[in-house]
Amino acid sequence: MNSTFYVNDFQPVQKVVMLPENQNGEESFEMIDVPNQPKLDWLINGEILQQHEPDAIVSTPKGDIHGNAFVTNYRLKFIPHETNLTKDTHEFDFPLGLINAVKKFGFANNLDPRAAHRTIRGDDSYGIKVVCKDLRTLKFLHQKEKHNRRALYECIVANAFPNTSNKPFFAALYKQPFRNEGWKLFDPVKEFKRMDVPNDLWALTELNKEYKFIDTYPKVLVFPKEALDKGEAFLNKVAKFRSSRRIPALSWYDPKTQVSILRSSQPMSGVIMLSSSDDKAYLEMIWKANPKSKELKIFDARPLGNAHANRFRGGGYETWYPHCKLIFLNIHSIHAIRKSLRTFKDICYPKQKSLIFAPKKILEGGEKSSWVSHLQTILDGTHKIVTEICEEKSSCLIHCSDGWDRTSQLTSLTMLLLDPYYRTLDGFALLIEKEWLSFGHKFAIRFGHGINNPKSKELNFRRPLNLIVIY
């Protein structure tokens, strides 16, 4: 059964207009009325329709699907004309922030030499490819004679990458009122008080209040009381021996057992294996802050070989530290994970249609990608940390190279298993803000929100956060 969807019921809406920079060089925007715009019941507060393609064509493994394509300043939505199609597989609706890249394919001019090569191969397709950050790739097909590809392409690019297009993020336009103010959910003083900190062993400090002590750490930090008593000069010496000055800081504390979880970056020991008496003294203070612990367990997320290689760039790992035991967890760097993810994507969304319905080949390819193996390694590392805390009552220091990727994964997963509060909605939101945002995870760089630069080596790489969501 065919059913055509028509956009009607017009009403005045508003659109964003960028204003010139003020005297301080700051940009701003204002909303102006735009009459006779279509009213759609699925638009949310602040959302504005930017483009509507009434007869868009989306290419799928099961054939081409005709329908309505909508681009707003928030989402890309497609509704098929055929109402009897499976909604989950043929209709899509997702935020534009999920888009990694938008590319054109095919050539409007058949006289172009490149178009001739594609024709020889039997490929005369022409349209837009939308590459998403969740591994999906969507293909819009266009007819060359209609010359309508450019309008849709430019609209998606302009709204999916607001930073590049000099437009405000949709979050700045979304005016939905909420019962609770989310920005005030995480109060570090209140959160540490829940853990009975400060106490006789641990103390809060505002040494980093203006982010001058460690610019990638939160304002409120917790250090051993003994270390704070020695003064700022001592802490500065410890910070100088750690990559990016990321000194070991308290993340979680159990008032019943006095077990603590700390996080940091790697020590800067280098090729000649330099040592710091201040760094060793500081870690001994951490060990003494848990009277029941036989030794402080240092969990280095990296493979041993990678830690050795980091010594040639000035990094390294803890050697000959009294009352400490070093354990490597063999979690690979972002480069290995990125390569594995790309291989995994090619298996899930194969270019050859003959592989699409070949489950055995997909399973074999998935194993070769090592993606599941990487996830298992992270979970194994988390299990080792939890075992040390629960069974041995050992305090743990967790770090990788910089302490903002693998370290955040391990601390978050460990706390989810140990502390039921983090398994509530408020607690989970707080955990993400505490362990990822406040401790400097590079969300803007790793996800590339608002930036149209898909070829960047650092952009669009996501550590497997799905593990945290699953837990």
C-alpha positions as CSV (number, residue, x, y, z in Angstrom):
1,M,0.0,0.0,0.0
2,N,1.4,3.4,-1.0
3,S,0.8,6.4,1.2
4,T,2.3,9.8,0.4
5,F,3.2,12.1,3.4
6,Y,2.4,15.8,2.8
7,V,3.8,18.6,4.9
8,N,1.0,21.1,5.7
9,D,-0.4,23.1,8.6
10,F,1.8,26.1,8.3
11,Q,2.7,28.4,11.2
12,P,5.3,31.1,11.9
13,V,8.6,29.8,13.3
14,Q,12.0,31.3,14.0
15,K,15.5,30.9,12.6
16,V,19.0,31.6,13.8
17,V,20.9,34.7,12.5
18,M,24.5,35.2,13.5
19,L,25.4,38.8,14.7
20,P,28.7,40.6,14.1
21,E,31.4,40.2,16.8
22,N,31.3,42.6,19.7
23,Q,34.2,44.7,21.0
24,N,35.5,41.6,22.9
25,G,35.6,39.5,19.7
26,E,32.7,37.4,21.0
27,E,30.0,36.1,18.6
28,S,26.3,36.0,19.3
29,F,23.1,35.2,17.6
30,E,19.4,36.1,17.7
31,M,16.2,34.5,16.6
32,I,14.0,36.1,13.9
33,D,10.5,35.2,12.8
34,V,10.1,33.3,9.5
35,P,6.5,33.0,8.4
36,N,4.8,30.2,6.5
37,Q,7.0,27.4,7.6
38,P,5.7,23.8,8.0
39,K,4.5,22.7,11.4
40,L,5.6,19.2,12.3
41,D,4.4,17.5,15.5
42,W,7.8,15.8,16.1
43,L,9.8,19.1,16.3
44,I,11.1,19.8,19.8
45,N,11.7,23.1,21.5
46,G,14.1,25.3,19.4
47,E,14.1,22.9,16.5
48,I,13.6,24.4,13.0
49,L,13.1,22.7,9.7
50,Q,15.9,23.5,7.3
51,Q,15.3,21.3,4.3
52,H,12.5,18.9,3.1
53,E,13.0,16.4,0.2
54,P,9.5,15.1,-0.5
55,D,10.8,12.2,-2.8
56,A,14.2,11.3,-1.4
57,I,15.7,7.9,-2.3
58,V,17.7,5.9,0.3
59,S,19.7,3.0,-0.9
60,T,19.5,-0.1,1.3
61,P,20.8,-3.7,0.9
62,K,17.2,-4.8,0.1
63,G,16.6,-2.1,-2.5
64,D,16.0,1.6,-2.9
65,I,13.4,3.2,-0.6
66,H,11.4,6.4,-1.5
67,G,10.3,8.7,1.2
68,N,10.4,12.1,2.9
69,A,13.8,13.4,4.1
70,F,13.9,16.2,6.7
71,V,16.9,18.1,7.8
72,T,16.5,20.4,10.9
73,N,19.0,22.2,13.0
74,Y,19.0,19.2,15.3
75,R,18.3,16.0,13.3
76,L,18.2,14.0,10.0
77,K,14.9,12.1,9.6
78,F,13.6,9.8,6.9
79,I,10.0,8.5,6.6
80,P,9.3,6.0,3.8
81,H,6.3,6.4,1.6
82,E,5.5,2.7,2.0
83,T,3.7,2.2,5.3
84,N,4.1,-1.6,5.3
85,L,7.9,-1.5,5.5
86,T,9.7,-2.4,8.8
87,K,10.1,0.8,10.7
88,D,13.4,-0.2,12.5
89,T,15.2,-1.0,9.2
90,H,13.8,1.5,6.8
91,E,13.0,4.6,8.9
92,F,15.8,6.6,10.6
93,D,15.8,9.6,12.9
94,F,19.0,10.7,14.7
95,P,20.7,13.9,15.9
96,L,23.1,15.6,13.5
97,G,25.8,15.3,16.1
98,L,26.0,11.6,15.2
99,I,27.3,12.4,11.7
100,N,31.0,12.0,11.1
101,A,31.2,13.0,7.5
102,V,29.1,13.9,4.5
103,K,30.4,13.0,1.0
104,K,29.2,13.3,-2.5
105,F,29.6,10.3,-4.9
106,G,29.1,10.1,-8.6
107,F,29.5,12.8,-11.2
108,A,26.8,15.1,-12.7
109,N,28.7,15.4,-16.0
110,N,29.0,12.2,-17.9
111,L,31.8,13.7,-20.0
112,D,34.0,13.8,-16.9
113,P,36.8,11.1,-17.3
114,R,36.3,9.8,-13.8
115,A,32.6,9.3,-14.6
116,A,33.6,7.2,-17.6
117,H,35.7,4.8,-15.4
118,R,32.7,4.3,-13.0
119,T,30.4,3.6,-16.0
120,I,32.8,0.9,-17.3
121,R,32.6,-0.7,-13.8
122,G,28.9,-0.6,-14.0
123,D,28.6,2.0,-11.3
124,D,26.6,5.0,-12.4
125,S,25.2,5.9,-9.0
126,Y,25.0,9.6,-8.0
127,G,24.1,11.0,-4.6
128,I,25.2,11.7,-1.0
129,K,26.9,9.4,1.5
130,V,26.3,10.2,5.2
131,V,28.9,8.4,7.5
132,C,27.8,8.2,11.1
133,K,29.7,7.8,14.3
134,D,27.8,4.6,15.3
135,L,29.2,2.7,12.3
136,R,26.2,3.3,10.0
137,T,26.5,4.7,6.5
138,L,23.5,6.1,4.7
139,K,23.3,6.7,1.0
140,F,20.9,9.1,-0.6
141,L,20.5,8.6,-4.4
142,H,19.7,11.5,-6.7
143,Q,18.8,11.9,-10.3
144,K,21.3,14.0,-12.2
145,E,18.8,15.8,-14.3
146,K,17.0,17.2,-11.2
147,H,20.1,18.9,-9.9
148,N,18.9,18.6,-6.3
149,R,21.9,17.0,-4.7
150,R,23.7,20.2,-3.9
151,A,20.9,21.7,-1.8
152,L,20.6,18.6,0.5
153,Y,24.3,18.2,0.8
154,E,25.0,21.8,1.8
155,C,22.1,21.8,4.2
156,I,23.3,18.7,6.0
157,V,26.9,20.0,6.2
158,A,25.9,23.4,7.5
159,N,23.7,22.0,10.3
160,A,25.8,18.9,11.2
161,F,29.0,20.9,11.7
162,P,28.0,24.2,13.4
163,N,31.6,25.0,14.4
164,T,32.8,24.9,10.8
165,S,29.7,26.7,9.6
166,N,29.9,29.4,12.2
167,K,26.5,28.5,13.6
168,P,25.4,27.9,17.3
169,F,25.1,24.4,18.6
170,F,21.5,23.2,19.0
171,A,22.1,22.9,22.7
172,A,22.3,26.7,22.8
173,L,18.8,27.0,21.2
174,Y,17.1,24.2,23.2
175,K,14.9,25.9,25.8
176,Q,13.1,23.0,27.2
177,P,12.5,23.6,31.0
178,F,13.6,20.8,33.3
179,R,12.6,20.0,36.9
180,N,16.2,19.6,37.9
181,E,19.2,21.7,36.8
182,G,21.6,19.1,35.3
183,W,24.6,21.4,35.4
184,K,24.3,21.5,39.2
185,L,24.1,17.7,39.6
186,F,27.8,17.2,40.2
187,D,29.0,18.9,43.4
188,P,32.5,17.5,44.1
189,V,32.4,18.6,47.8
190,K,29.0,16.9,48.3
191,E,30.1,13.8,46.4
192,F,33.2,13.3,48.6
193,K,31.2,14.0,51.7
194,R,29.0,11.0,50.7
195,M,32.3,9.0,50.9
196,D,33.1,10.5,54.3
197,V,35.9,12.7,52.9
198,P,37.6,14.8,54.3
199,N,38.7,12.7,57.3
200,D,41.9,12.1,59.3
201,L,43.7,10.6,56.2
202,W,42.3,12.6,53.2
203,A,41.7,16.3,52.7
204,L,40.1,18.5,50.1
205,T,42.1,21.3,48.5
206,E,41.3,24.2,46.2
207,L,44.9,24.4,45.0
208,N,43.5,24.0,41.4
209,K,40.6,26.5,41.8
210,E,41.7,28.5,38.7
211,Y,43.1,25.4,36.9
212,K,46.6,26.7,37.3
213,F,48.0,23.8,39.2
214,I,46.8,21.1,36.7
215,D,44.8,22.5,33.8
216,T,43.2,19.1,32.9
217,Y,42.0,18.3,36.5
218,P,38.9,19.4,38.3
219,K,38.8,22.4,40.6
220,V,38.4,20.4,43.8
221,L,41.0,17.7,44.4
222,V,41.6,15.3,47.3
223,F,45.1,14.4,48.3
224,P,46.5,12.5,51.4
225,K,46.4,14.9,54.4
226,E,50.1,14.2,55.0
227,A,51.0,15.4,51.5
228,L,49.0,18.6,51.9
229,D,50.7,19.2,55.2
230,K,54.1,19.2,53.4
231,G,52.9,22.1,51.3
232,E,52.4,23.2,47.7
233,A,56.1,23.1,46.9
234,F,56.1,19.3,47.5
235,L,53.0,18.7,45.4
236,N,54.6,20.7,42.6
237,K,57.7,18.5,42.6
238,V,55.4,15.4,42.4
239,A,53.4,17.0,39.5
240,K,56.6,17.8,37.5
241,F,57.4,14.1,37.5
242,R,54.0,13.1,36.0
243,S,52.9,13.5,32.3
244,S,50.9,16.8,32.0
245,R,51.4,17.3,35.7
246,R,48.5,14.8,36.3
247,I,49.4,13.9,39.9
248,P,47.7,10.9,41.6
249,A,44.3,12.2,42.9
250,L,41.5,10.5,44.8
251,S,38.5,9.3,42.8
252,W,36.7,7.0,45.2
253,Y,36.9,6.1,48.9
254,D,35.3,3.4,51.0
255,P,34.9,4.7,54.6
256,K,34.3,1.2,55.9
257,T,37.5,-0.4,54.7
258,Q,39.5,2.8,54.0
259,V,40.3,1.5,50.5
260,S,40.8,4.2,47.9
261,I,41.0,4.5,44.1
262,L,43.3,7.1,42.7
263,R,44.1,8.1,39.1
264,S,47.0,9.8,37.4
265,S,49.2,9.8,34.3
266,Q,52.5,8.0,33.7
267,P,55.7,9.0,35.5
268,M,58.3,10.7,33.3
269,S,61.2,8.3,34.0
270,G,62.5,8.3,30.4
271,V,65.1,6.1,28.8
272,I,67.6,6.3,31.6
273,M,64.9,5.4,34.2
274,L,64.9,8.6,36.2
275,S,63.3,8.5,39.6
276,S,61.8,11.0,41.9
277,S,62.1,10.7,45.6
278,D,59.1,13.1,46.0
279,D,56.9,10.9,43.8
280,K,57.9,7.8,45.7
281,A,57.2,9.6,49.0
282,Y,53.8,10.7,47.8
283,L,52.8,7.1,46.8
284,E,54.0,5.9,50.1
285,M,51.6,8.4,51.8
286,I,48.8,7.0,49.7
287,W,49.7,3.5,50.8
288,K,49.8,4.6,54.5
289,A,46.3,6.2,54.1
290,N,45.0,2.6,54.1
291,P,46.3,0.8,57.2
292,K,44.8,-2.5,56.1
293,S,46.6,-2.5,52.8
294,K,49.8,-4.6,52.5
295,E,50.9,-2.7,49.4
296,L,49.6,-0.1,47.0
297,K,48.5,-1.8,43.7
298,I,49.5,0.3,40.6
299,F,47.4,-0.7,37.6
300,D,49.0,0.4,34.4
301,A,46.4,0.0,31.6
302,R,49.0,-0.3,28.9
303,P,50.8,-3.4,27.5
304,L,54.3,-3.7,28.9
305,G,55.8,-3.2,25.4
306,N,53.9,0.1,25.0
307,A,55.1,1.3,28.4
308,H,58.7,0.5,27.4
309,A,58.2,2.4,24.1
310,N,56.9,5.4,26.0
311,R,60.3,5.7,27.7
312,F,61.8,6.9,24.4
313,R,59.3,9.8,24.5
314,G,60.1,10.7,28.1
315,G,57.4,8.6,29.7
316,G,57.7,5.3,31.6
317,Y,56.3,3.4,34.6
318,E,56.9,3.0,38.3
319,T,60.0,1.0,39.2
320,W,61.5,0.3,42.6
321,Y,58.7,2.0,44.5
322,P,58.5,0.8,48.1
323,H,55.3,-0.9,49.2
324,C,54.0,-0.8,45.7
325,K,53.2,-3.6,43.2
326,L,52.9,-2.7,39.4
327,I,50.4,-4.7,37.3
328,F,50.0,-4.2,33.5
329,L,46.5,-4.7,32.1
330,N,47.4,-5.0,28.4
331,I,44.8,-2.6,27.0
332,H,46.0,-1.2,23.7
333,S,46.3,2.4,22.6
334,I,43.8,4.4,20.5
335,H,45.7,3.5,17.3
336,A,45.2,-0.2,17.7
337,I,41.6,0.3,18.8
338,R,40.8,2.6,15.9
339,K,42.2,0.0,13.4
340,S,40.1,-2.7,15.1
341,L,37.0,-0.6,15.0
342,R,37.4,0.1,11.3
343,T,37.8,-3.6,10.5
344,F,34.8,-4.3,12.7
345,K,32.7,-1.7,10.8
346,D,33.7,-3.2,7.4
347,I,32.4,-6.6,8.7
348,C,29.1,-5.2,10.0
349,Y,28.5,-3.1,6.9
350,P,30.3,-4.9,4.0
351,K,30.6,-3.2,0.7
352,Q,30.1,-6.5,-1.2
353,K,26.4,-7.3,-1.2
354,S,27.3,-11.0,-1.4
355,L,28.6,-10.8,2.2
356,I,25.6,-9.0,3.6
357,F,23.6,-12.2,4.2
358,A,26.6,-14.5,5.0
359,P,26.5,-14.9,8.9
360,K,29.5,-17.3,9.0
361,K,31.8,-14.9,7.2
362,I,30.6,-12.0,9.4
363,L,31.4,-14.0,12.5
364,E,34.8,-15.0,11.2
365,G,35.6,-11.4,10.2
366,G,34.4,-10.1,13.6
367,E,36.9,-12.4,15.3
368,K,39.7,-11.2,13.1
369,S,39.0,-7.6,13.9
370,S,39.8,-8.3,17.6
371,W,37.1,-5.8,18.6
372,V,35.5,-8.2,21.1
373,S,38.9,-9.2,22.3
374,H,39.7,-5.5,23.1
375,L,36.4,-5.2,25.1
376,Q,37.2,-8.4,27.0
377,T,40.6,-7.0,27.9
378,I,39.0,-3.9,29.4
379,L,36.6,-6.0,31.4
380,D,39.4,-8.4,32.6
381,G,41.3,-5.4,33.8
382,T,38.3,-4.1,35.7
383,H,37.8,-7.5,37.3
384,K,41.4,-7.5,38.5
385,I,41.0,-4.1,40.1
386,V,37.7,-5.0,41.8
387,T,39.2,-8.3,43.1
388,E,42.1,-6.4,44.7
389,I,39.8,-4.0,46.4
390,C,37.2,-6.5,47.6
391,E,39.4,-9.4,48.6
392,E,42.8,-7.9,49.4
393,K,41.5,-4.5,50.7
394,S,44.2,-2.9,48.6
395,S,44.1,0.7,47.6
396,C,44.7,1.1,43.8
397,L,46.3,3.7,41.6
398,I,45.2,3.5,37.9
399,H,46.8,5.2,35.0
400,C,47.7,4.8,31.3
401,S,49.9,7.2,29.4
402,D,48.0,10.5,29.8
403,G,45.3,9.3,32.2
404,W,42.2,10.5,30.3
405,D,41.2,7.6,28.0
406,R,41.9,4.1,29.3
407,T,42.1,5.4,32.9
408,S,38.6,6.8,32.7
409,Q,37.2,3.5,31.4
410,L,38.8,1.5,34.2
411,T,37.8,3.9,37.0
412,S,34.2,4.2,35.8
413,L,33.7,0.5,35.3
414,T,35.3,-0.3,38.7
415,M,33.1,2.2,40.5
416,L,30.0,0.9,38.8
417,L,30.7,-2.5,40.2
418,L,31.7,-1.3,43.7
419,D,29.2,1.5,44.4
420,P,25.4,1.0,43.8
421,Y,24.9,4.8,43.8
422,Y,26.6,5.0,40.4
423,R,24.0,2.5,39.1
424,T,21.2,5.0,39.6
425,L,20.3,7.6,37.0
426,D,21.6,10.5,39.0
427,G,24.7,8.6,40.1
428,F,25.5,7.5,36.5
429,A,25.3,11.0,35.2
430,L,27.5,12.2,38.0
431,L,30.0,9.4,37.3
432,I,30.4,10.5,33.7
433,E,30.9,14.1,34.7
434,K,33.3,13.2,37.5
435,E,35.5,10.6,35.8
436,W,35.3,11.8,32.2
437,L,34.5,15.5,32.0
438,S,36.2,16.8,35.1
439,F,39.4,14.7,34.6
440,G,39.9,16.0,31.1
441,H,38.7,13.4,28.6
442,K,39.0,14.9,25.2
443,F,35.4,14.7,24.2
444,A,35.6,17.5,21.6
445,I,38.6,16.0,19.9
446,R,37.6,12.3,20.2
447,F,34.1,12.8,18.9
448,G,34.7,15.8,16.6
449,H,31.3,17.4,17.4
450,G,30.6,20.3,15.1
451,I,33.8,20.0,13.1
452,N,33.8,19.0,9.4
453,N,37.3,17.3,9.4
454,P,36.7,13.6,9.0
455,K,40.4,13.0,7.9
456,S,41.9,14.2,11.2
457,K,43.8,11.4,12.9
458,E,42.5,12.4,16.4
459,L,38.9,13.2,15.5
460,N,36.1,10.7,15.5
461,F,37.7,8.1,17.7
462,R,35.6,6.8,20.5
463,R,36.9,4.5,23.3
464,P,34.3,1.8,23.8
465,L,32.0,3.7,26.1
466,N,29.3,1.1,25.4
467,L,30.8,-1.1,28.1
468,I,30.0,1.6,30.7
469,V,26.4,1.9,29.4
470,I,25.9,-1.9,29.4
471,Y,27.1,-2.1,33.0
